[in-house]
Amino acid sequence: RSEMAAAMLLLASGLPLAQCKAMYPSIFIQLAGNATDGNATETEDEEALGPQPFNIRHAVGNFAAYEREHPGFASGIGIWMAVGFGLFVVGWVMLLFSEIKAVLVCRDQDFRKKMKDLKYMMPASAGIAELERRESLMMRPRAYLTVGGLMLMYIGLSCIVYPLCDVLDVVGLPAAPCLLLVIFGSFFVAFCVATFWMFVCWSCTRPWAALVFLLISLSGSLLLPTGNLLLVLLWTLLAFVGGSWYFKWLPDQYDISNEERPVWVQDVGHITVSCSPEEWEDANATAWSNLVDDVQSVIPGSVSGKKDEAKTK
C-alpha cells in the first residue's frame, strides 16, 4: 500500500509515467491485471444477460462516432438519395406522358363512337381511316413508356431506401429486413404510386376503370406497412389476377360475343411489351416523334404550331 501511495503521489506531482513504472514496476503490473480482470467480468456479465435492448441514445452515439471516423458517409447517403429521387421523377414523368397521351386518344375515339351512334358521322367518313392509323401509331410506345416509367420509379425508390441498410448496420440493428425492403418493398410502393396516378389520369374518361386502379393502390398502401409477407403476397396475386380479369379478359369476352358492354366494364387499352429489338427501336422512335410534335405544338412560331393554327382556321 505504501508503494502504491508513493507511486500515486509521484504521478500527482508531475513525474512522467515511464519513470514511475521504472521505479515501481510491481505496482503497475498489479493494476494492469486488475483492469483486465474487471473487463473480463463485465464481458461475462453482458454474455449472461444476453442481447441488450435497443437504446436510442447509444445508437445515436454510435452513428455520430462512425460519421466522425468516415467523413464521406453522410455525403454518400445524400448522393444515393439524390440519384434515386432523380430516377423516380424521370419515371413518374414518363408514366404521366404515356397515360395522358392514351387518355387523349381514347377521348377522341369515344367522341367519334358517340357521333356514329347518333348518326352524325358515317363509319366510312373521309379521313377516319387515316386518323385511326395515326392514333394506332401514337399508342405504339405506350406500353414501353408506362412499364419503363414504373421500373425507373422502382429503381429510384431502391436507391433512396438502400442507405437505410447501412444506417441500421451502424446503429447495431439487423440489416437483413432492409434488403427485403429494398428489393420487394420498393417495387410494391412503386406499383401503388403508379396505379394511383393512373387513377388520376383515367378518372374523367374511364371512371369505373379508374376506381379499379384506386382500389389496387389504396389496398396496397394499407397492407404494405403491416410487413406481413403472406398478406403482401396475397394482395399481389389478387391485384394482378383481378386486374387481368377486369382490363383484359372481360372486355375481350364481350367483344368476341358482339354483346354491348355494361357501363362498368371499361378497358384502358392493351399494355403489352415485346422482347423484339425492332419493336423497342420503333417504339422509341415513335415516342420521340410524339414528344417533339407535342412540344412544337405549344411553341409559338413552330412548324407544328402553324399547322395546328391552319387546321383550326
C-alpha positions as CSV (number, residue, x, y, z in Angstrom):
1,R,0.0,0.0,0.0
2,S,2.9,2.4,0.8
3,E,4.4,1.8,-2.6
4,M,1.1,2.4,-4.3
5,A,0.6,5.6,-2.4
6,A,4.1,6.8,-3.2
7,A,3.6,6.0,-6.9
8,M,0.3,8.0,-6.9
9,L,2.0,10.9,-5.2
10,L,4.8,10.9,-7.8
11,L,2.3,10.9,-10.6
12,A,0.3,13.7,-9.0
13,S,3.5,15.8,-8.6
14,G,4.1,15.6,-12.4
15,L,6.6,12.8,-12.7
16,P,6.4,11.1,-16.1
17,L,4.5,7.8,-16.2
18,A,7.5,6.0,-17.6
19,Q,9.7,6.9,-14.7
20,C,7.0,5.9,-12.2
21,K,6.7,2.5,-14.0
22,A,10.5,2.1,-13.7
23,M,10.6,2.9,-10.0
24,Y,7.5,0.7,-9.1
25,P,7.1,-2.0,-11.7
26,S,5.2,-4.4,-9.5
27,I,2.5,-1.8,-8.7
28,F,1.7,-1.1,-12.3
29,I,1.7,-4.8,-13.2
30,Q,-0.8,-5.4,-10.5
31,L,-3.0,-2.5,-11.7
32,A,-3.0,-3.8,-15.2
33,G,-4.0,-7.3,-14.0
34,N,-6.9,-5.9,-12.0
35,A,-8.1,-3.9,-15.0
36,T,-8.0,-7.0,-17.2
37,D,-10.0,-9.0,-14.6
38,G,-12.6,-6.2,-14.4
39,N,-13.1,-6.1,-18.1
40,A,-13.4,-9.9,-18.3
41,T,-16.0,-9.8,-15.5
42,E,-18.1,-7.1,-17.3
43,T,-17.9,-9.1,-20.5
44,E,-19.1,-12.3,-18.7
45,D,-21.9,-10.3,-17.1
46,E,-23.1,-9.0,-20.5
47,E,-23.0,-12.5,-22.0
48,A,-25.0,-13.8,-19.1
49,L,-27.6,-11.1,-19.5
50,G,-28.0,-11.8,-23.3
51,P,-28.6,-9.2,-26.0
52,Q,-29.4,-5.8,-24.6
53,P,-32.5,-3.9,-25.7
54,F,-32.1,-1.2,-28.4
55,N,-31.0,2.1,-26.9
56,I,-31.7,5.2,-29.0
57,R,-29.0,7.3,-27.2
58,H,-26.5,4.5,-27.7
59,A,-27.5,4.2,-31.4
60,V,-27.1,8.0,-31.9
61,G,-23.7,7.9,-30.2
62,N,-22.6,5.0,-32.5
63,F,-23.8,6.8,-35.6
64,A,-22.1,10.1,-34.6
65,A,-18.8,8.3,-33.9
66,Y,-19.0,6.4,-37.2
67,E,-19.6,9.6,-39.0
68,R,-16.6,11.2,-37.4
69,E,-14.4,8.3,-38.5
70,H,-15.9,8.2,-42.0
71,P,-16.5,11.8,-43.1
72,G,-17.9,10.8,-46.5
73,F,-20.6,8.6,-45.1
74,A,-23.3,11.4,-44.9
75,S,-22.4,12.7,-48.4
76,G,-22.7,9.2,-49.7
77,I,-26.2,8.9,-48.3
78,G,-27.1,12.2,-49.9
79,I,-25.8,11.1,-53.3
80,W,-27.8,7.9,-53.2
81,M,-31.0,9.8,-52.3
82,A,-30.4,12.5,-54.9
83,V,-29.8,9.9,-57.7
84,G,-32.9,7.9,-56.5
85,F,-35.1,11.0,-56.4
86,G,-34.0,11.9,-59.9
87,L,-34.7,8.5,-61.4
88,F,-38.1,8.5,-59.6
89,V,-39.1,11.8,-61.1
90,V,-38.0,10.7,-64.6
91,G,-40.0,7.5,-64.3
92,W,-43.0,9.5,-63.0
93,V,-42.9,11.9,-65.9
94,M,-42.6,9.0,-68.4
95,L,-45.7,7.3,-66.9
96,L,-47.7,10.5,-66.9
97,F,-46.7,11.4,-70.5
98,S,-47.7,7.9,-71.7
99,E,-51.0,7.7,-69.9
100,I,-52.2,11.2,-70.7
101,K,-51.4,10.5,-74.3
102,A,-53.5,7.4,-74.1
103,V,-56.4,9.2,-72.4
104,L,-56.5,11.9,-75.1
105,V,-56.6,9.2,-77.8
106,C,-59.4,7.3,-76.0
107,R,-61.4,10.5,-75.6
108,D,-61.2,11.2,-79.3
109,Q,-62.3,7.6,-80.0
110,D,-65.2,7.8,-77.6
111,F,-66.3,11.1,-79.2
112,R,-66.3,9.5,-82.7
113,K,-68.2,6.5,-81.4
114,K,-70.8,8.7,-79.9
115,M,-71.2,10.7,-83.1
116,K,-71.6,7.5,-85.1
117,D,-74.2,6.2,-82.7
118,L,-76.2,9.5,-83.1
119,K,-75.9,9.2,-86.9
120,Y,-73.9,12.5,-87.1
121,M,-70.9,10.7,-88.6
122,M,-70.7,7.8,-91.0
123,P,-68.2,5.0,-90.3
124,A,-66.6,5.5,-93.8
125,S,-66.3,9.3,-93.4
126,A,-63.3,10.9,-95.2
127,G,-60.1,10.9,-93.2
128,I,-61.3,8.5,-90.4
129,A,-59.1,5.6,-91.6
130,E,-56.1,7.9,-91.7
131,L,-56.9,9.3,-88.3
132,E,-57.2,5.8,-86.7
133,R,-53.9,4.8,-88.3
134,R,-52.2,7.8,-86.7
135,E,-53.8,7.1,-83.4
136,S,-52.6,3.5,-83.5
137,L,-49.1,4.7,-84.3
138,M,-49.2,7.2,-81.4
139,M,-50.3,4.4,-79.0
140,R,-47.5,2.0,-80.0
141,P,-44.9,3.2,-77.5
142,R,-47.4,3.5,-74.6
143,A,-46.6,0.1,-73.1
144,Y,-42.8,0.7,-73.1
145,L,-43.2,4.2,-71.6
146,T,-45.6,3.0,-68.9
147,V,-43.6,-0.1,-67.9
148,G,-40.3,1.7,-68.3
149,G,-41.6,4.6,-66.1
150,L,-42.7,2.0,-63.4
151,M,-39.2,0.4,-63.4
152,L,-37.4,3.7,-63.1
153,M,-39.6,4.6,-60.2
154,Y,-38.8,1.2,-58.6
155,I,-35.0,1.7,-59.2
156,G,-35.3,5.3,-57.8
157,L,-37.1,4.2,-54.6
158,S,-34.5,1.4,-54.2
159,C,-31.7,3.9,-54.3
160,I,-33.5,6.1,-51.8
161,V,-34.0,3.2,-49.3
162,Y,-30.7,1.5,-49.8
163,P,-28.7,3.8,-47.5
164,L,-31.0,2.9,-44.7
165,C,-29.4,-0.6,-44.6
166,D,-26.0,1.0,-43.9
167,V,-27.5,3.2,-41.1
168,L,-29.2,0.2,-39.5
169,D,-25.9,-1.7,-39.5
170,V,-24.0,1.2,-38.0
171,V,-26.5,1.7,-35.1
172,G,-26.5,-2.1,-34.4
173,L,-29.8,-3.2,-35.8
174,P,-30.1,-6.2,-38.2
175,A,-29.9,-5.1,-41.8
176,A,-31.4,-8.2,-43.4
177,P,-35.1,-6.9,-43.4
178,C,-33.8,-3.8,-45.0
179,L,-32.6,-5.7,-48.0
180,L,-36.0,-7.3,-48.4
181,L,-37.5,-3.8,-48.3
182,V,-35.1,-2.6,-51.0
183,I,-35.8,-5.5,-53.3
184,F,-39.5,-6.1,-52.8
185,G,-40.9,-3.2,-50.8
186,S,-39.6,-0.6,-53.3
187,F,-41.4,-2.4,-56.2
188,F,-44.7,-2.7,-54.3
189,V,-44.5,1.0,-53.4
190,A,-43.7,2.0,-57.0
191,F,-46.6,-0.1,-58.2
192,C,-49.0,1.5,-55.7
193,V,-47.8,5.0,-56.8
194,A,-48.2,4.1,-60.5
195,T,-51.7,2.8,-60.1
196,F,-52.7,5.9,-58.1
197,W,-51.5,8.2,-60.9
198,M,-53.2,6.0,-63.5
199,F,-56.4,6.5,-61.4
200,V,-55.9,10.3,-61.6
201,C,-55.3,10.2,-65.4
202,W,-58.3,8.0,-66.2
203,S,-60.8,9.3,-63.7
204,C,-62.6,11.6,-66.2
205,T,-62.5,9.3,-69.2
206,R,-62.9,5.8,-67.7
207,P,-64.3,6.3,-64.2
208,W,-65.0,2.6,-63.4
209,A,-61.6,1.6,-64.6
210,A,-60.1,4.4,-62.6
211,L,-61.8,3.1,-59.5
212,V,-60.1,-0.3,-60.0
213,F,-56.7,1.5,-60.1
214,L,-57.6,3.4,-57.0
215,L,-58.7,0.2,-55.2
216,I,-55.4,-1.5,-56.1
217,S,-53.4,1.5,-54.9
218,L,-55.2,2.0,-51.6
219,S,-55.3,-1.7,-50.6
220,G,-51.6,-2.0,-51.3
221,S,-50.8,1.2,-49.4
222,L,-52.7,-0.2,-46.4
223,L,-51.2,-3.7,-46.4
224,L,-47.6,-2.8,-47.1
225,P,-46.9,-1.0,-43.8
226,T,-48.0,-4.1,-41.9
227,G,-44.9,-6.0,-43.1
228,N,-46.9,-9.3,-43.2
229,L,-45.4,-11.2,-46.1
230,L,-48.4,-13.5,-46.5
231,L,-50.8,-10.6,-46.9
232,V,-48.5,-8.8,-49.3
233,L,-48.2,-11.9,-51.5
234,L,-52.0,-12.4,-51.4
235,W,-52.5,-8.8,-52.4
236,T,-50.0,-9.1,-55.3
237,L,-51.9,-12.2,-56.5
238,L,-55.3,-10.6,-56.3
239,A,-54.1,-7.3,-57.9
240,F,-52.5,-9.0,-60.9
241,V,-55.2,-11.7,-61.4
242,G,-58.1,-9.2,-60.7
243,G,-56.6,-6.6,-63.0
244,S,-56.1,-9.0,-65.8
245,W,-59.6,-10.3,-65.5
246,Y,-61.2,-6.8,-65.5
247,F,-59.0,-5.0,-68.0
248,K,-58.2,-7.9,-70.4
249,W,-60.4,-10.9,-70.2
250,L,-63.8,-9.3,-69.5
251,P,-63.7,-6.8,-72.4
252,D,-62.4,-9.4,-74.8
253,Q,-65.3,-11.7,-73.9
254,Y,-67.9,-9.0,-74.8
255,D,-66.1,-8.2,-78.0
256,I,-66.0,-11.8,-79.1
257,S,-69.7,-12.3,-78.4
258,N,-70.5,-9.0,-80.0
259,E,-72.5,-8.0,-77.0
260,E,-72.8,-4.5,-75.7
261,R,-70.6,-3.9,-72.6
262,P,-72.1,-2.9,-69.3
263,V,-71.3,0.6,-68.2
264,W,-69.0,-0.7,-65.5
265,V,-66.8,-2.7,-68.0
266,Q,-64.2,-0.3,-69.3
267,D,-60.8,-1.0,-70.7
268,V,-57.8,1.3,-70.9
269,G,-56.1,-0.2,-73.9
270,H,-53.6,-3.0,-74.1
271,I,-50.2,-2.8,-72.4
272,T,-48.0,-5.5,-74.0
273,V,-44.2,-5.3,-74.1
274,S,-42.4,-7.2,-76.8
275,C,-38.9,-8.6,-76.5
276,S,-38.1,-7.8,-80.1
277,P,-35.3,-5.2,-80.5
278,E,-37.0,-3.9,-83.6
279,E,-40.2,-3.2,-81.7
280,W,-38.2,-1.4,-79.0
281,E,-36.4,0.7,-81.6
282,D,-39.7,1.5,-83.4
283,A,-41.4,2.4,-80.1
284,N,-38.5,4.6,-79.1
285,A,-38.6,6.5,-82.4
286,T,-42.4,6.9,-82.2
287,A,-42.2,8.1,-78.6
288,W,-39.6,10.7,-79.5
289,S,-41.5,11.9,-82.5
290,N,-44.7,12.2,-80.4
291,L,-42.8,14.2,-77.8
292,V,-41.3,16.6,-80.4
293,D,-44.7,17.1,-82.0
294,D,-46.3,17.9,-78.6
295,V,-43.6,20.3,-77.7
296,Q,-43.7,22.1,-81.1
297,S,-47.4,22.3,-80.9
298,V,-47.3,24.6,-77.9
299,I,-44.3,26.7,-79.0
300,P,-45.5,29.8,-80.9
301,G,-44.0,30.1,-84.4
302,S,-43.0,26.4,-84.7
303,V,-43.9,24.4,-87.8
304,S,-46.2,22.1,-85.9
305,G,-47.9,25.1,-84.2
306,K,-48.5,26.8,-87.5
307,K,-50.1,23.6,-88.9
308,D,-52.4,23.4,-85.9
309,E,-53.4,27.0,-86.4
310,A,-54.1,26.4,-90.0
311,K,-56.3,23.4,-89.2
312,T,-58.2,25.4,-86.6
313,K,-58.9,28.2,-89.1
